[in-house]
Amino acid sequence: MKKGIIIFLIFIIIVGIVLFIVLTQDREEQNMNQDKNQDTSKFIGSNYPDNINFNLDTGTVILNSGYEMPLNGIGTYSLTKEECYQAISSALDAGVRLIDTAYMYHNEEEIGRAIRDSGIPREEIFVITKIYPTQYNNPEEAIELALEKLDIGYIDMMLLHHSGSGDVDAYHVMEKYVEQEKILSLGLSNWYIEELDEFLPQVNITPALVQNEIHPYYQELEVVPYIQSKGIVVQGWYPFGGRGHTSELLNDKTVVEIAHHHNVTTAQVILRWNLQRGVVVIPGSSNPDHIKENTEIYHFSLTDEEMQLIQNLNRNEKHDWY
Ligand SMILES: NC(=O)c1ccc[n+]([C@@H]2O[C@H](COP(=O)([O-])OP(=O)(O)OC[C@H]3O[C@@H](n4cnc5c(N)ncnc54)[C@H](OP(=O)(O)O)[C@@H]3O)[C@@H](O)[C@H]2O)c1
């Protein structure tokens, strides 16, 4: 009888020890996974020096000019007249505070009107516009025209839309407008490694931003870190591949699977992927639902593995010529 009790007690002790070991291992595994997730949420695959605070918590970046710019905005290429006015009004209602326009988009007047009508304090909105190479022979006129059409007091950032004859001289004139605080920050668009190497030594104010074509099928894997390493913020145009290409990208199998996993849309996955590479996004849309959806990109994080899966989609496939 006594022997039976002793064997039973030994059995209970052994079961207890085994259970203890199994449960401890489980807990350790859970902790490891939690750590991994925490690391992932902090992951930013960017290459900025310390003075560029690209911050996914505030949704803003401090530029090398000292000004703070939102990480997500709205692009307005191909939006004109009433459609543009309505799109900008919807965007401002949805909390968008970064607007990208250009002389070439023929919509600066509507954008200015939507901003003035919104009642939102001017200093809360960041407006980027661009002058076109055909204007480089008279940059003063081009800048005054942009100021007049927008009619919002000052321009947060002006870009040279493309490299071209007279670009350095035009930039020098833009630098004078920065002194007068009629333009606050300067930047470039469609500028790559060689063009930057040639351009930067010739100017006094380092551009705060370069805006280039960037999407999962055209990722600029060398150009993006190069620009970032100079303390210049990268902004991507055609985040969804641009009109005529969006359907293929937004239905890409890999992106669809990642979107399901996070219970978000493929558009949101693509925008988030950009942010986690340190790339500012300016998706274009005239649909109020899309505009709102495109702002909801801060409540989830892509893992390193998901970032890599999207990187694997790169085809070096440019969707426009410049
Ligand atoms: N610097 C340059 O040389 C340059 C060149 C091109 C573009 N850009 C700038 O980059 C911006 C973005 O480019 P983009 O507007 O041409 O192309 P995009 O952002 O790649 O795609 C715009 C298209 O995506 C659709 N879309 C937007 N949000 C969506 C969502 N959540 N779900 C499904 N579809 C969605 C839009 O349709 P809906 O209207 O129906 O939403 C529109 O047809 C331009 O607006 C412009 O400001 C600059």
The ligand as a MOL file (V3000), in Angstrom:
LIG
                    3D

  0  0  0     0  0            999 V3000
M  V30 BEGIN CTAB
M  V30 COUNTS 48 52 0 0 0
M  V30 BEGIN ATOM
M  V30 1 N 6.9730 64.7780 -60.2100 0
M  V30 2 C 6.4590 64.1370 -61.2290 0
M  V30 3 O 7.0130 64.1300 -62.3190 0
M  V30 4 C 5.1680 63.3990 -61.0290 0
M  V30 5 C 4.7080 62.5310 -62.0290 0
M  V30 6 C 3.5250 61.8620 -61.8080 0
M  V30 7 C 2.8040 62.0590 -60.6370 0
M  V30 8 N 3.2630 62.9300 -59.6920 0 CHG=1
M  V30 9 C 2.5280 63.1650 -58.4290 0
M  V30 10 O 2.2690 61.9060 -57.8160 0
M  V30 11 C 0.8730 61.8130 -57.5430 0
M  V30 12 C 0.4340 60.3690 -57.5560 0
M  V30 13 O 0.4200 59.8440 -58.8640 0
M  V30 14 P -0.9530 59.5450 -59.6540 0
M  V30 15 O -2.0580 60.2310 -58.9540 0
M  V30 16 O -0.7380 59.9060 -61.0510 0 CHG=-1
M  V30 17 O -1.0220 57.9690 -59.5880 0
M  V30 18 P -1.2750 56.9300 -58.3820 0
M  V30 19 O -1.3640 57.6520 -57.0920 0
M  V30 20 O -0.2980 55.8350 -58.5250 0
M  V30 21 O -2.6800 56.3350 -58.7810 0
M  V30 22 C -3.8350 57.1260 -58.8440 0
M  V30 23 C -4.9710 56.1860 -59.1800 0
M  V30 24 O -5.1710 55.3040 -58.0680 0
M  V30 25 C -6.5360 55.2890 -57.7190 0
M  V30 26 N -6.6140 55.1720 -56.2560 0
M  V30 27 C -6.1910 56.0520 -55.3220 0
M  V30 28 N -6.4030 55.5770 -54.0900 0
M  V30 29 C -6.9700 54.3610 -54.2310 0
M  V30 30 C -7.4230 53.3800 -53.3180 0
M  V30 31 N -7.3160 53.5650 -52.0020 0
M  V30 32 N -7.9780 52.2330 -53.8110 0
M  V30 33 C -8.0820 52.0440 -55.1440 0
M  V30 34 N -7.6570 52.9410 -56.0720 0
M  V30 35 C -7.1090 54.0950 -55.6170 0
M  V30 36 C -7.1170 56.5840 -58.2070 0
M  V30 37 O -8.4640 56.4250 -58.5550 0
M  V30 38 P -9.6480 57.1810 -57.7310 0
M  V30 39 O -9.5960 58.6140 -58.1200 0
M  V30 40 O -10.8740 56.4630 -58.1900 0
M  V30 41 O -9.3800 56.9600 -56.2740 0
M  V30 42 C -6.2740 56.8860 -59.4510 0
M  V30 43 O -6.8460 56.3010 -60.6020 0
M  V30 44 C 0.2570 62.6690 -58.6440 0
M  V30 45 O -1.0930 62.9660 -58.3750 0
M  V30 46 C 1.1940 63.8390 -58.6470 0
M  V30 47 O 0.8880 64.7240 -57.5840 0
M  V30 48 C 4.4410 63.5820 -59.8670 0
M  V30 END ATOM
M  V30 BEGIN BOND
M  V30 1 1 1 2
M  V30 2 2 2 3
M  V30 3 1 2 4
M  V30 4 1 4 5
M  V30 5 2 4 48
M  V30 6 2 5 6
M  V30 7 1 6 7
M  V30 8 2 7 8
M  V30 9 1 8 9
M  V30 10 1 8 48
M  V30 11 1 9 10
M  V30 12 1 9 46
M  V30 13 1 10 11
M  V30 14 1 11 12
M  V30 15 1 11 44
M  V30 16 1 12 13
M  V30 17 1 13 14
M  V30 18 2 14 15
M  V30 19 1 14 16
M  V30 20 1 14 17
M  V30 21 1 17 18
M  V30 22 2 18 19
M  V30 23 1 18 20
M  V30 24 1 18 21
M  V30 25 1 21 22
M  V30 26 1 22 23
M  V30 27 1 23 24
M  V30 28 1 23 42
M  V30 29 1 24 25
M  V30 30 1 25 26
M  V30 31 1 25 36
M  V30 32 1 26 27
M  V30 33 1 26 35
M  V30 34 2 27 28
M  V30 35 1 28 29
M  V30 36 1 29 30
M  V30 37 2 29 35
M  V30 38 1 30 31
M  V30 39 2 30 32
M  V30 40 1 32 33
M  V30 41 2 33 34
M  V30 42 1 34 35
M  V30 43 1 36 37
M  V30 44 1 36 42
M  V30 45 1 37 38
M  V30 46 2 38 39
M  V30 47 1 38 40
M  V30 48 1 38 41
M  V30 49 1 42 43
M  V30 50 1 44 45
M  V30 51 1 44 46
M  V30 52 1 46 47
M  V30 END BOND
M  V30 END CTAB
M  END
